[in-house]
Amino acid sequence: MYKNLRWKLITIAIVTALAIWAFMPPSEKVKLGLDLRGGVHLVLQVKTDDALRLETETSSEALQEALKTAGITVTAPPPSSATEFEIQGVPPAQDAQFRQIVDQQVSVNFDYSASGGGTYRFRMRPNIVVRTRDSAVQQALQTIERRVNEFGVSEPVVTPYGSAGSDQIIVQLPGVDDVARAKTLIQNTARLEIKLVETGPMSDQASLLSAYAGQVPPDMEVIPGASATPGDPTTMFYLVRRTAGVTGTHLRNARQIVDEFGLPAVGFTMTNEGATRFGRLTGENVGRQLAVILDNRVQSAPVIESRIDREGRITGSFTLQQAQDLALVLRSGALPASLTYLEERTVGPSLGRDSVRAGVTASITGLVIVTIFMLGYYRLAGINAFVSIGLNLLILLGFMAYLGAVMTLPGIAGFILTIGMGVDSNVLIFERIREELGHKKTARQAVAAGFDRVFWTIVDTHVASLIAAGFLFQFGTGPIRGFATTLFFGLITNVFTAVFVSRTIFELILSRRPAGDVRLSV
């Protein structure tokens, strides 16, 4: 009758062996979350005003460049706030042309009005302010996530904190030992700009601006930086163009390399748009210096010897670790705004070990108590329940290890809940078999009918729970997601063990009995 019994046993053996292979050894294969492994919990705040100020400054500079190209001479004081700037001295005869250029350049994001004497005030539109703030938080989230992933943290948590529209972010880094380095990598804005050098380097600003009557021209700026001599710590000053020819947004990749002096450096590769801009900038300025500026400090200012299209490098007094970290930050993108730390909590690994020990103890205790109950109530059929529930936990652990899911304290609670679900499924099956035996059916008929008639009931209940687990994972935060993940896979493995494994065990026992034997310990 049970001609497929051998293949069922082989299937169970293969699934069990694969599960054991997936999580052995557990210390290497099972990933532990922050609450079990230890690590750092950070709450950061994105200074969205920085993003607004950057947008305002960029729009002001782009408008000035367009006006200069059109032959309209104006002056532009530094922006008065994060969302406002002024253009002064517009010649009356060129007012119409000025307005036309403004409409083309900045009118989408800024409202403007004339205040007399050729002065125009620009104010960022309210919807653009909201959009820029939200975009800064979202970009910061994505950038931080890329950085901590490349940092090598196992399953970090990077998620918004607070209500909708909040500017705060939670970062959890399980297993991090060097907290200071992790915080530096997360917080570093890494704003890369490549600009033409007009004058410099010089040791003081007075000498630098002597040819300009001691005043910084409106389309230029003074930036401090490193000396042209490798290893020289002296701070020098450069007069560079205010508008960057190429920025970090044009980078495709960055990597740690070694320069011609054998010192650590960072090489970078441009995107197609960046290569076009870089090629035009270097091709039109052969023989001039090009400043590589990182976070408003000149790292190097090489002389352009020929046109460069796609690749460049950043040299400076870097250690090997600093060069690797800088390459990582540049690869992951620049933060749109600076960050401040509002909260920092460190979870020790000893607390994690205690949690793991308590969770394992609770799981084993629960399994033992359930087994005693099942043996007392269903007699020898309780052994069947013990085997199927034990395999359920084993396969679930293998599932999570193979898929790289993180084990958290709520996840351990999901394991304990899985024991309860396994008991529930077995109780449904055993009670149905008892009813079939009460109708004077043979043991084999009762087992077959019991499993067949309970199957869709089990599927219905598990599908409903799977939907709930999906919602918990979609809308929950880190701990809730850990519970939802374990619950999801526990439901899948429970269907397999309660229906397939449990039935196979019954069939194995009954295959050794005569066909007319009606005895069954349920």
Secondary structure by P-SEA (a helix, b strand, c coil): cccaaaaaaaaaaaaaaaaaaaccccccccccccccbbbbbbbbbbcaaaaaaaaaaaaaaaaaaaaaaacccccccccccccccccccccccaaaaaaaaaaacccccbbbbbccccbbbbbccaaaaaaaaaaaaaaaaaaaaaaaaaacccbbbbbbcccccccbbbbbbccccaaaaaaaaaacccbbbbbbbccccccccccccccccccccccbbbbbbbcccccccbbbbbbccccccccccccccccccccccccbbbbbbbcaaaaaaaaaaaaacccbbbbbcccccccccccccccccccccccccccaaaaaaaaaaaaaccccbbbbbcbbbbbbaaaaaaaaaaaaaaaaaaaaaaaaaaaaacccaaaaaaaaaaaaaaaaaaaaaaacccccaaaaaaaaaaaaaaaaaaaaaaaaaaaaaaacccaaaaaaaaaaaaaaaaaaaaaaaaaaaaaaaacccaaaaaaaaaaaaaaaaaaaaacaaaaaaaaaaaaacccccccccc
